[in-house]
Amino acid sequence: MSTLNIEVNLDVEVEYTCISKGRPESGPTYSCGGQPAEPPEFQIDRVMCNGVDILLALSEDTLELLRDHVADDYDAEPDCEDRDDDDD
């Protein structure tokens, strides 16, 4: 059996939805010792490569890398609304 390793650079278009803007670190108060910063969170909706949506073919590790990459390039978008899951 032979193995051939080829390095390939691909351009992909990632469509995502902002789930949470994140928040900066908060300092201590009388009632709380402070809270750590929370990074923004994203849901990857589509990953297009050569006109084909490859989202379902990607591993969870690859999706996490994409989310991290989006977060690194993220500037708070006005249409990003924090989801409040604690509504009663």
C-alpha positions, 0 to 999 in steps of 0.5 A: 500500500502506498500513501501520497500526502498532498498539501492543498489550499482551498478557498471556502465561504463560511456562512454563520449566525451569531448566537452570543456577542460574548461579554467582557470581564467584569470586576468584583462587586460587594456581592460577587468576586467578578466574572470572566470574559465570555467569547462570542459564540457562532453557529456555522450554517453553510461551508461552501467550497467550489459551489458545494456545501461541505458542512455535513462532511466536516468533523466537529473538530474542524467546525470548532476551528472554523468557529474559532477563526470566525471569532478571531475576525469578529467585530460585534455585528449589530444583528447579533442578538444574545439568546436568553435561554432563561426566559420563563 
